[in-house]
Amino acid sequence: MSGTAIMLWRLWRIGRQSLRRYIYKEPLQGLAFVSVILIVWLVITMITNQALGFLEQDRFVTFKPRLVESIIALFFFALYFLMVISDMVVSWTALFRSESAVFQGQLPLTNRALYWNAFTEGGLWSGWALLVLAVPLAFSLKNEAAQPYYFLPAAFFTFFCFFLCCMSTGGLCAIILGRLIPYIRRGMKGILLLMAIVIVIVGFMALGALENRGQPSTFMREIIGKLSFTENPYLPPFWAQQSLTNASLSRWMDWVYYLALMLSFSTMLSLIGEYIANRRLRVDIDRLTGRPENKRESRSKPWPEIPLFNKQTALLIMKDLRLFIRDPAQVMQFAMFFGLLSLYILMLPRISQTFAFTEAWRPVVSLLNLAAISMAMATFTGRFVYPMLSLEGKRLWVLMLAPWQPERIVSSKFIFACLVAIPISVMLVTSSGYLLELSNRTIIYEVYVTICLGLGLSASALGTGARLADYREDNPAKLVAGYGGTINLLASITFCAFILAGASLPIVNGNETGTWIIGILWTGIVSTMWICYGLFMAHHWFTRQVWQCSPDTFKETMEKRGTRYTSLFIIKVFATMLIMYIISYGPAVYLWNETGWPKQMLYNLYAPIVWAKNNTLFSGVIEWYVGLFN
């Protein structure tokens, strides 16, 4: 058996054991995981069907096919870069960062075997996003296809080839990153800044080239023309969009052409990555695990003090900050993620003329921007804050001997998360408000909502991370993509939806003073309760589960007494989601009445509550609750 077959067999054994554990030993966790995926599929399918039904109106029917193509291109464009970044981080960690990478480098395995192992592992961990998003999209577009039953298998092959393109690009970027980091350690840190500046300049030049200022402003040009930058014919997102579109129109020869194009592209990048890894992999591992060659910078420098914090808290914050900066993969992922969001915010002036058709879209776009920034903060806290307590597993003996209480460690990580996430989000919200020409009162209110969201999401991520901690895992990407990361993401999305359900009232209807009072009180009370519960859970479980047992006995202790606590925690999460779903019905009805959106979408989202209103004794209570917001 070859080395590559051995490594792939190891991944197969790990996957099979994990599946058996969720089926036989921890069925409730497996059921919760499957339920989350099914709920997400249901919501995405419902939203997609409603959007396609909305475009059936007479004013949109003439250019509906072109608009659907542009939206699909935007979907593949954003998903491609996000999956490449995620795959690059996982593959780079599997090749260079983790202890298993150093151990595998000492085994009698070829560099090709190590590369294909990391290549496959990175694809499996980063492919969840495509699985969750592609399945409901394919079933929704099936109704628009000329041959629906042939479209589904064709869409499957399209998404699979697109997945291979993301894997090959991420694997090659991981190998290149391994070559680049030693040069950065020598003092060439300006390379990253130079690359970022070049990317921004090239991006704006490309966007500026798409402007057609001399042509008249129409709805078609202002909406669809501004999305044409996602249809670059030299990138895989465009090939995937064309393949899916041709499959929908039953143009099978064109579908095969773009399918072959994606396969050849992924094969070429995979072979290039294998070639570089075969020549340089173990050399790069030695260079990355050794000391930096610049001896002038090898001497440690004193850590600066942070104002407004005592020395112990400032010391812990600086520790987390240095650990974050020393991991290039995390820094690049953070910069790329918020960089894409910043580029989106800076593109808002490109749709400014769209408001000439209807001014009602201005508050809607503002609310959607606030929702996008809240989702960005949820992703940030899930990716960087949630695994922070679990990653302390190897340093627990140092922290246990330190002269401070364990609550201070949790508090320092909460402050660190807020200091990193909130300022960037506030800048994005403020820029969005000024670019959309909102009133100063609305901008200040959105900043207030953003701060509350940042505090609540950071506390929630720490609480969930302490409750579902895994102190034996040293790969943060695996922690985020696992069961605990899924539960944390679900809780974060629930909190954001619950906050925005009440906070959206002043944004949509800012003429009434009562809506401002309701929005401010709603946001403050809900976020305060969420923050208190999240920090209490983090302090309680971090103290109870970690400081009373060492990391070596942690897993054994949790197997004896942790199943019952995990089951109760899952029940509490789903009960909280159900309560928030019921409470959000009143603000949702008010929002739909003010915006004039199709009522059928509201009935589909809240079908159980609508049925209870029409067929049970709770109709009076539901009508009274809805009347509070009118």
C-alpha positions as CSV (number, residue, x, y, z in Angstrom):
1,M,0.0,0.0,0.0
2,S,1.4,3.4,-1.0
3,G,1.8,6.3,1.4
4,T,-1.0,8.3,-0.2
5,A,-3.4,5.3,0.2
6,I,-2.3,4.9,3.9
7,M,-3.1,8.6,4.7
8,L,-6.4,8.5,2.9
9,W,-7.3,5.3,4.7
10,R,-6.5,7.1,8.0
11,L,-9.0,9.9,7.1
12,W,-11.6,7.2,6.2
13,R,-11.2,5.6,9.6
14,I,-11.5,8.9,11.4
15,G,-14.7,9.7,9.5
16,R,-16.2,6.3,10.1
17,Q,-15.4,6.4,13.8
18,S,-16.9,9.9,14.1
19,L,-20.1,8.8,12.4
20,R,-20.4,5.8,14.6
21,R,-19.9,8.0,17.7
22,Y,-22.8,10.3,16.6
23,I,-25.1,7.4,15.8
24,Y,-24.5,5.0,18.8
25,K,-22.7,6.9,21.6
26,E,-24.0,10.5,21.2
27,P,-27.2,10.2,19.2
28,L,-28.7,13.5,20.5
29,Q,-25.7,15.4,19.2
30,G,-26.0,13.7,15.8
31,L,-29.7,14.5,15.7
32,A,-29.1,18.1,16.6
33,F,-26.5,18.4,13.9
34,V,-28.8,16.9,11.2
35,S,-31.7,19.1,12.5
36,V,-29.5,22.2,12.1
37,I,-28.7,21.3,8.5
38,L,-32.3,20.5,7.6
39,I,-33.5,23.8,9.1
40,V,-30.9,25.8,7.2
41,W,-31.9,23.9,4.0
42,L,-35.6,24.7,4.6
43,V,-35.0,28.4,5.2
44,I,-32.7,28.8,2.2
45,T,-35.2,26.9,0.0
46,M,-38.1,29.0,1.2
47,I,-36.2,32.3,0.7
48,T,-35.0,31.3,-2.8
49,N,-38.5,30.2,-3.9
50,Q,-40.0,33.4,-2.6
51,A,-37.4,35.4,-4.5
52,L,-38.0,33.6,-7.7
53,G,-41.8,34.0,-7.2
54,F,-41.3,37.7,-6.6
55,L,-39.5,38.0,-9.9
56,E,-42.5,36.5,-11.7
57,Q,-44.2,40.0,-11.5
58,D,-44.9,41.7,-14.8
59,R,-42.3,44.4,-14.2
60,F,-39.5,41.9,-13.7
61,V,-40.5,39.0,-16.1
62,T,-38.7,40.5,-19.2
63,F,-35.3,40.4,-17.6
64,K,-35.8,37.7,-14.9
65,P,-33.4,35.2,-16.6
66,R,-30.6,37.7,-16.8
67,L,-31.1,38.8,-13.2
68,V,-31.1,35.2,-12.0
69,E,-27.8,34.6,-13.8
70,S,-26.3,37.6,-12.2
71,I,-27.4,36.5,-8.7
72,I,-26.0,33.0,-9.3
73,A,-22.7,34.5,-10.5
74,L,-22.5,36.6,-7.3
75,F,-23.3,33.5,-5.3
76,F,-20.4,31.5,-6.8
77,F,-18.1,34.5,-6.7
78,A,-18.4,35.0,-3.0
79,L,-18.5,31.3,-2.2
80,Y,-15.3,30.7,-4.2
81,F,-13.2,33.1,-2.3
82,L,-14.6,32.1,1.1
83,M,-14.1,28.4,0.4
84,V,-10.6,29.0,-0.9
85,I,-9.6,30.9,2.3
86,S,-11.1,28.2,4.5
87,D,-9.4,25.4,2.6
88,M,-6.1,27.2,2.6
89,V,-6.2,27.7,6.4
90,V,-7.1,24.0,7.1
91,S,-4.5,22.7,4.6
92,W,-1.8,25.0,5.8
93,T,-2.5,23.9,9.4
94,A,-2.4,20.2,8.4
95,L,0.9,20.7,6.5
96,F,2.9,23.0,8.8
97,R,1.1,24.2,11.9
98,S,-0.1,21.2,14.0
99,E,1.9,18.7,15.9
100,S,0.5,15.9,13.7
101,A,2.2,17.7,10.7
102,V,5.6,17.5,12.5
103,F,5.0,13.9,13.4
104,Q,3.9,12.9,9.9
105,G,7.0,14.7,8.5
106,Q,9.2,12.2,10.5
107,L,7.4,9.1,9.0
108,P,8.7,7.3,6.0
109,L,6.1,8.9,3.7
110,T,6.7,10.8,0.5
111,N,6.0,14.5,0.3
112,R,3.3,13.7,-2.2
113,A,1.4,11.5,0.3
114,L,1.6,14.3,2.9
115,Y,0.3,16.9,0.4
116,W,-2.6,14.8,-0.8
117,N,-3.6,14.0,2.8
118,A,-3.7,17.7,3.7
119,F,-5.4,18.4,0.3
120,T,-8.2,15.9,1.1
121,E,-8.6,16.9,4.7
122,G,-8.9,20.6,3.8
123,G,-11.5,19.9,1.2
124,L,-13.6,17.8,3.6
125,W,-13.6,20.4,6.4
126,S,-14.2,23.4,4.1
127,G,-16.8,21.7,1.9
128,W,-19.6,22.1,4.5
129,A,-20.5,25.5,3.2
130,L,-21.1,24.2,-0.3
131,L,-23.1,21.3,0.9
132,V,-25.3,23.5,3.0
133,L,-25.9,26.2,0.4
134,A,-25.8,24.2,-2.9
135,V,-28.5,21.6,-2.1
136,P,-31.4,24.0,-1.5
137,L,-30.3,26.2,-4.4
138,A,-30.4,23.2,-6.8
139,F,-33.8,22.2,-5.7
140,S,-35.1,25.7,-6.0
141,L,-33.7,26.2,-9.5
142,K,-35.1,22.8,-10.5
143,N,-38.5,24.3,-11.0
144,E,-37.1,26.9,-13.4
145,A,-35.3,24.3,-15.6
146,A,-36.5,23.0,-18.9
147,Q,-35.8,19.4,-17.9
148,P,-36.1,19.3,-14.1
149,Y,-35.1,15.7,-13.5
150,Y,-32.0,16.0,-15.7
151,F,-31.1,19.3,-14.1
152,L,-30.5,17.8,-10.6
153,P,-27.7,15.4,-11.5
154,A,-26.2,18.0,-13.8
155,A,-26.2,20.5,-11.0
156,F,-24.6,17.9,-8.7
157,F,-21.7,17.5,-11.2
158,T,-21.4,21.3,-11.5
159,F,-21.1,21.8,-7.8
160,F,-18.7,18.9,-7.5
161,C,-16.3,20.4,-10.2
162,F,-16.6,23.8,-8.5
163,F,-15.7,22.1,-5.2
164,L,-12.6,20.6,-6.9
165,C,-11.6,24.1,-8.1
166,C,-11.8,25.5,-4.6
167,M,-9.8,22.5,-3.2
168,S,-7.0,22.8,-5.7
169,T,-6.8,26.6,-5.3
170,G,-6.8,26.4,-1.5
171,G,-4.1,23.6,-1.5
172,L,-1.8,25.5,-3.8
173,C,-2.3,28.7,-1.7
174,A,-1.3,26.7,1.4
175,I,1.9,25.6,-0.2
176,I,2.7,29.1,-1.4
177,L,1.9,30.4,2.1
178,G,4.4,28.0,3.6
179,R,7.1,29.4,1.3
180,L,6.2,33.0,2.0
181,I,6.2,32.9,5.9
182,P,10.0,32.4,6.3
183,Y,10.6,35.5,4.2
184,I,8.1,37.4,6.4
185,R,10.0,36.3,9.5
186,R,13.2,37.8,8.1
187,G,11.7,41.3,8.2
188,M,9.7,41.5,4.9
189,K,6.4,42.2,6.6
190,G,5.7,44.9,4.1
191,I,5.1,42.2,1.5
192,L,1.6,41.6,2.9
193,L,0.8,45.3,3.0
194,L,2.1,45.8,-0.6
195,M,0.0,42.8,-1.7
196,A,-3.1,44.3,-0.1
197,I,-2.5,47.7,-1.7
198,V,-2.0,46.1,-5.1
199,I,-5.2,44.0,-4.7
200,V,-7.2,47.1,-3.7
201,I,-5.9,49.2,-6.6
202,V,-6.5,46.4,-9.2
203,G,-9.9,45.8,-7.8
204,F,-10.9,49.5,-8.0
205,M,-9.4,49.7,-11.5
206,A,-11.4,46.7,-12.6
207,L,-14.6,48.1,-11.1
208,G,-14.0,51.5,-12.6
209,A,-13.6,50.0,-16.0
210,L,-17.1,48.6,-15.8
211,E,-18.6,52.1,-15.5
212,N,-20.7,53.3,-18.4
213,R,-21.3,56.9,-17.4
214,G,-22.4,58.1,-20.8
215,Q,-25.3,55.7,-21.1
216,P,-28.8,56.4,-19.7
217,S,-29.6,55.2,-16.2
218,T,-32.1,52.3,-16.2
219,F,-33.2,49.8,-13.7
220,M,-31.5,47.0,-15.7
221,R,-28.2,48.8,-15.9
222,E,-28.2,50.0,-12.3
223,I,-29.0,46.6,-10.8
224,I,-27.6,44.0,-13.2
225,G,-24.8,46.1,-14.7
226,K,-23.2,46.6,-11.2
227,L,-22.9,42.9,-10.7
228,S,-21.1,42.2,-14.0
229,F,-17.7,42.2,-12.2
230,T,-18.6,38.7,-10.8
231,E,-18.7,37.3,-14.3
232,N,-15.0,37.3,-15.1
233,P,-14.6,34.7,-17.9
234,Y,-11.2,33.7,-16.5
235,L,-12.3,32.6,-13.1
236,P,-14.1,29.4,-12.0
237,P,-17.2,31.2,-10.5
238,F,-18.1,32.2,-14.0
239,W,-17.6,28.7,-15.4
240,A,-19.8,27.3,-12.6
241,Q,-22.5,29.9,-13.3
242,Q,-22.5,29.1,-17.0
243,S,-22.5,25.4,-16.4
244,L,-25.6,25.7,-14.1
245,T,-27.3,28.0,-16.5
246,N,-26.7,25.8,-19.5
247,A,-28.0,22.8,-17.6
248,S,-31.2,24.7,-16.7
249,L,-31.7,25.5,-20.4
250,S,-30.8,22.0,-21.5
251,R,-27.8,23.1,-23.5
252,W,-25.8,20.0,-22.7
253,M,-22.8,20.6,-25.0
254,D,-22.1,23.9,-23.4
255,W,-22.6,22.3,-20.0
256,V,-20.0,19.7,-20.8
257,Y,-17.6,22.3,-22.1
258,Y,-17.7,24.4,-18.8
259,L,-17.6,21.2,-16.8
260,A,-14.4,20.1,-18.6
261,L,-13.0,23.5,-18.1
262,M,-13.4,23.3,-14.4
263,L,-12.0,19.8,-14.2
264,S,-8.9,20.8,-16.3
265,F,-8.3,23.9,-14.1
266,S,-8.5,22.0,-10.8
267,T,-6.3,19.2,-12.2
268,M,-3.6,21.7,-13.3
269,L,-3.5,23.5,-9.9
270,S,-3.5,20.2,-8.1
271,L,-0.5,19.0,-10.1
272,I,1.3,22.3,-9.6
273,G,0.8,22.0,-5.8
274,E,2.0,18.4,-5.8
275,Y,5.1,19.3,-7.7
276,I,6.0,22.2,-5.3
277,A,5.2,20.1,-2.3
278,N,7.3,17.2,-3.5
279,R,10.3,19.5,-3.8
280,R,10.0,21.7,-0.8
281,L,7.5,20.4,1.8
282,R,9.9,19.0,4.4
283,V,12.3,21.8,3.9
284,D,9.5,24.3,4.6
285,I,8.4,22.4,7.6
286,D,11.9,22.6,9.1
287,R,12.1,26.3,8.3
288,L,8.7,27.0,9.9
289,T,9.3,24.9,13.1
290,G,12.8,26.4,13.7
291,R,13.8,29.8,15.1
292,P,13.8,32.9,12.8
293,E,17.0,33.5,11.0
294,N,17.1,37.2,11.9
295,K,18.9,37.1,15.3
296,R,18.4,40.8,15.9
297,E,14.7,40.2,16.4
298,S,15.0,37.0,18.3
299,R,15.3,38.8,21.6
300,S,11.9,39.3,23.2
301,K,10.6,42.8,23.8
302,P,8.6,44.1,26.8
303,W,4.9,44.0,26.2
304,P,3.3,47.5,26.3
305,E,0.7,48.3,28.8
306,I,-2.9,48.8,27.8
307,P,-4.6,51.9,29.3
308,L,-7.8,51.5,31.3
309,F,-7.0,47.9,32.3
310,N,-5.0,46.5,35.2
311,K,-1.7,44.8,34.6
312,Q,-3.0,41.2,34.8
313,T,-5.9,41.7,32.4
314,A,-3.6,43.7,30.0
315,L,-1.1,40.9,30.1
316,L,-3.6,38.3,29.1
317,I,-5.0,40.5,26.3
318,M,-1.5,41.0,24.9
319,K,-0.9,37.2,25.1
320,D,-4.0,36.5,23.0
321,L,-3.1,39.4,20.6
322,R,0.4,38.0,20.1
323,L,-0.8,34.5,19.6
324,F,-3.3,35.8,17.0
325,I,-0.6,37.8,15.1
326,R,1.9,35.0,15.1
327,D,-0.5,32.8,13.2
328,P,-0.3,34.1,9.6
329,A,-3.3,32.0,8.5
330,Q,-5.6,33.5,11.0
331,V,-4.4,37.1,10.2
332,M,-4.9,36.5,6.4
333,Q,-8.3,35.0,6.9
334,F,-9.3,37.9,9.1
335,A,-8.0,40.5,6.7
336,M,-9.5,38.8,3.6
337,F,-12.9,38.4,5.3
338,F,-13.3,41.9,6.5
339,G,-11.6,43.2,3.3
340,L,-14.3,41.6,1.1
341,L,-17.0,43.2,3.4
342,S,-15.2,46.6,3.2
343,L,-15.1,46.3,-0.6
344,Y,-18.9,45.6,-0.6
345,I,-19.5,48.7,1.6
346,L,-17.3,50.9,-0.7
347,M,-19.4,49.7,-3.7
348,L,-22.6,51.2,-2.2
349,P,-22.2,54.5,-4.2
350,R,-22.5,52.4,-7.4
351,I,-26.2,51.7,-6.6
352,S,-27.0,55.2,-5.4
353,Q,-28.9,56.1,-8.6
354,T,-31.1,53.0,-8.0
355,F,-32.9,55.0,-5.2
356,A,-34.1,57.3,-8.0
357,F,-36.5,54.6,-9.0
358,T,-37.9,54.1,-5.5
359,E,-36.7,55.8,-2.3
360,A,-38.2,52.9,-0.2
361,W,-35.1,50.8,-0.9
362,R,-32.8,53.1,1.0
363,P,-33.8,51.9,4.5
364,V,-34.1,48.4,3.2
365,V,-30.5,48.4,1.9
366,S,-29.4,50.0,5.2
367,L,-31.1,47.2,7.2
368,L,-29.6,44.6,4.9
369,N,-26.1,46.1,5.4
370,L,-26.6,46.0,9.1
371,A,-27.6,42.3,8.8
372,A,-24.6,41.5,6.7
373,I,-22.2,43.2,9.2
374,S,-23.9,41.3,12.0
375,M,-23.4,38.0,10.1
376,A,-19.7,39.0,9.6
377,M,-19.3,39.5,13.4
378,A,-21.0,36.2,14.0
379,T,-18.6,34.5,11.6
380,F,-15.6,36.3,13.2
381,T,-16.6,35.3,16.8
382,G,-17.3,31.7,15.6
383,R,-14.0,31.4,13.8
384,F,-11.7,33.2,16.3
385,V,-13.4,33.6,19.6
386,Y,-15.2,30.2,20.0
387,P,-12.0,28.1,19.9
388,M,-9.9,30.4,22.2
389,L,-10.7,28.5,25.4
390,S,-10.2,25.1,23.8
391,L,-6.8,26.2,22.4
392,E,-5.6,26.9,26.0
393,G,-5.4,23.1,26.5
394,K,-1.6,22.9,26.2
395,R,-1.0,26.0,28.3
396,L,-3.5,25.2,31.1
397,W,-0.7,24.2,33.5
398,V,0.8,27.7,33.1
399,L,-2.5,29.5,33.7
400,M,-3.3,27.3,36.7
401,L,-0.1,28.3,38.4
402,A,-0.7,32.0,37.6
403,P,-1.7,34.2,40.6
404,W,-5.2,35.1,39.3
405,Q,-8.7,33.7,39.2
406,P,-10.0,31.8,36.2
407,E,-12.7,34.3,35.7
408,R,-10.1,36.9,34.8
409,I,-8.9,34.7,31.9
410,V,-12.5,34.5,30.5
411,S,-12.9,38.3,31.0
412,S,-9.7,39.1,29.2
413,K,-10.7,37.0,26.2
414,F,-14.1,38.7,26.1
415,I,-12.4,42.1,26.1
416,F,-9.9,41.0,23.4
417,A,-12.8,39.8,21.2
418,C,-14.6,43.1,21.6
419,L,-11.6,45.3,21.0
420,V,-10.9,43.5,17.7
421,A,-14.4,43.0,16.3
422,I,-16.4,46.1,17.4
423,P,-14.2,48.9,16.1
424,I,-14.0,47.5,12.6
425,S,-17.7,46.8,12.5
426,V,-18.5,50.3,13.8
427,M,-16.4,51.8,11.0
428,L,-18.2,49.7,8.4
429,V,-21.6,50.7,9.7
430,T,-20.7,54.4,9.8
431,S,-19.3,54.2,6.3
432,S,-22.4,52.5,5.1
433,G,-24.7,55.1,6.7
434,Y,-22.8,58.1,5.1
435,L,-22.6,56.4,1.7
436,L,-26.3,55.8,1.8
437,E,-26.9,59.4,2.9
438,L,-28.8,58.4,6.1
439,S,-29.6,60.8,8.9
440,N,-27.1,61.3,11.7
441,R,-29.7,59.9,14.2
442,T,-30.0,56.7,12.2
443,I,-26.3,56.3,11.9
444,I,-25.8,56.7,15.6
445,Y,-28.6,54.2,16.3
446,E,-27.0,51.6,13.9
447,V,-23.7,52.1,15.7
448,Y,-25.4,51.4,19.0
449,V,-27.0,48.2,17.6
450,T,-23.6,47.1,16.2
451,I,-21.9,47.5,19.6
452,C,-24.7,45.5,21.3
453,L,-24.4,42.8,18.7
454,G,-20.6,42.6,19.1
455,L,-20.8,42.3,22.9
456,G,-23.5,39.7,22.7
457,L,-21.8,37.6,20.0
458,S,-18.5,37.6,21.9
459,A,-20.1,36.5,25.1
460,S,-22.1,33.8,23.3
461,A,-19.0,32.4,21.6
462,L,-17.1,32.3,24.8
463,G,-20.0,30.6,26.7
464,T,-20.5,28.0,24.0
465,G,-16.8,27.5,23.6
466,A,-16.4,26.8,27.4
467,R,-19.5,24.5,27.4
468,L,-18.4,22.4,24.4
469,A,-14.6,22.8,24.8
470,D,-12.2,20.2,23.3
471,Y,-8.8,20.7,25.0
472,R,-7.1,18.0,22.9
473,E,-7.6,19.6,19.5
474,D,-5.0,22.1,18.4
475,N,-6.5,23.0,15.0
476,P,-9.0,25.9,15.3
477,A,-10.5,25.2,11.9
478,K,-11.6,21.7,13.0
479,L,-13.1,23.1,16.2
480,V,-15.1,25.6,14.2
481,A,-16.3,23.0,11.6
482,G,-17.2,20.5,14.3
483,Y,-20.3,20.0,16.4
484,G,-19.6,22.8,18.9
485,G,-18.9,25.3,16.1
486,T,-22.2,24.4,14.4
487,I,-24.2,25.0,17.7
488,N,-22.3,28.3,18.3
489,L,-23.1,29.5,14.7
490,L,-26.8,28.6,15.2
491,A,-26.9,30.5,18.5
492,S,-25.2,33.5,16.9
493,I,-27.6,33.6,14.0
494,T,-30.6,33.3,16.4
495,F,-29.3,36.2,18.5
496,C,-28.7,38.4,15.4
497,A,-32.1,37.7,14.0
498,F,-33.8,38.3,17.4
499,I,-31.9,41.6,17.8
500,L,-32.6,42.8,14.3
501,A,-36.3,41.9,14.5
502,G,-36.8,44.7,17.1
503,A,-34.0,47.0,16.1
504,S,-35.2,47.3,12.6
505,L,-38.3,49.3,13.6
506,P,-36.7,52.8,13.8
507,I,-34.7,52.1,10.6
508,V,-37.8,51.2,8.5
509,N,-40.1,53.8,10.1
510,G,-38.0,56.6,11.8
511,N,-40.8,59.2,11.8
512,E,-42.5,58.0,15.0
513,T,-40.8,58.5,18.4
514,G,-42.3,55.3,19.7
515,T,-40.4,53.1,17.3
516,W,-37.1,54.7,18.5
517,I,-38.0,54.0,22.1
518,I,-39.0,50.4,21.3
519,G,-35.8,49.8,19.2
520,I,-33.5,51.2,21.9
521,L,-35.1,49.3,24.7
522,W,-35.4,46.1,22.8
523,T,-31.8,46.1,21.7
524,G,-30.4,47.0,25.1
525,I,-32.5,44.6,27.2
526,V,-32.1,41.6,24.9
527,S,-28.3,42.1,24.4
528,T,-27.8,42.6,28.2
529,M,-29.6,39.3,29.0
530,W,-27.6,37.5,26.3
531,I,-24.3,38.9,27.5
532,C,-24.9,38.1,31.1
533,Y,-26.0,34.5,30.3
534,G,-23.0,34.0,27.9
535,L,-20.4,35.2,30.4
536,F,-22.0,33.3,33.2
537,M,-21.9,30.1,31.2
538,A,-18.3,30.8,30.2
539,H,-17.1,31.5,33.8
540,H,-19.1,28.6,35.2
541,W,-18.0,25.9,32.8
542,F,-14.4,27.0,32.4
543,T,-14.0,26.9,36.2
544,R,-15.9,23.7,36.7
545,Q,-14.6,21.6,33.9
546,V,-11.1,22.8,33.5
547,W,-9.7,23.9,36.8
548,Q,-11.0,20.9,38.7
549,C,-9.3,18.4,36.4
550,S,-6.2,18.3,34.2
551,P,-6.4,18.1,30.4
552,D,-5.3,14.5,30.5
553,T,-8.3,13.5,32.6
554,F,-10.8,15.9,31.0
555,K,-12.1,13.6,28.3
556,E,-12.5,10.7,30.8
557,T,-14.4,12.9,33.2
558,M,-16.7,14.3,30.6
559,E,-17.5,10.8,29.3
560,K,-18.7,9.9,32.8
561,R,-20.8,12.9,33.6
562,G,-20.9,15.1,30.5
563,T,-23.6,13.4,28.4
564,R,-26.4,14.6,30.6
565,Y,-25.1,18.1,30.7
566,T,-24.7,18.2,26.9
567,S,-28.3,16.9,26.4
568,L,-29.6,19.6,28.7
569,F,-27.6,22.3,26.9
570,I,-28.9,21.2,23.5
571,I,-32.5,21.2,24.9
572,K,-32.0,24.8,26.3
573,V,-30.6,26.0,22.9
574,F,-33.6,24.7,20.9
575,A,-36.0,25.9,23.6
576,T,-34.5,29.4,23.4
577,M,-34.7,29.4,19.6
578,L,-38.4,28.4,19.8
579,I,-39.2,31.2,22.2
580,M,-37.3,33.8,20.1
581,Y,-39.1,32.6,17.0
582,I,-42.5,33.2,18.6
583,I,-41.6,36.6,20.1
584,S,-40.2,37.8,16.7
585,Y,-43.6,37.5,15.1
586,G,-44.9,40.9,16.3
587,P,-41.9,42.9,15.0
588,A,-41.9,40.9,11.7
589,V,-45.6,41.8,11.1
590,Y,-44.9,45.4,11.7
591,L,-41.8,45.3,9.4
592,W,-43.8,43.7,6.6
593,N,-46.6,46.2,6.9
594,E,-44.2,49.2,6.7
595,T,-42.1,47.9,3.8
596,G,-44.9,46.5,1.6
597,W,-43.2,43.2,1.0
598,P,-45.3,40.2,-0.2
599,K,-47.4,38.8,2.6
600,Q,-47.0,35.3,1.4
601,M,-43.4,35.3,2.4
602,L,-44.4,36.3,6.0
603,Y,-47.1,33.5,6.0
604,N,-44.5,30.9,5.0
605,L,-41.9,32.0,7.5
606,Y,-44.4,32.0,10.4
607,A,-46.7,29.3,9.2
608,P,-47.1,27.5,12.6
609,I,-48.0,30.8,14.3
610,V,-50.5,31.8,11.5
611,W,-52.1,28.4,11.8
612,A,-52.4,28.8,15.6
613,K,-53.9,32.2,15.1
614,N,-56.6,30.9,12.8
615,N,-57.4,27.5,14.4
616,T,-56.7,27.6,18.1
617,L,-57.8,29.5,21.3
618,F,-54.6,31.6,21.2
619,S,-55.9,33.8,18.4
620,G,-56.8,36.6,20.8
621,V,-53.4,36.5,22.5
622,I,-51.6,36.6,19.2
623,E,-53.7,39.5,17.9
624,W,-53.1,41.4,21.1
625,Y,-49.3,40.8,20.9
626,V,-49.2,42.0,17.2
627,G,-51.2,45.1,18.2
628,L,-48.5,46.2,20.5
629,F,-46.3,47.0,17.5
630,N,-48.9,48.8,15.5
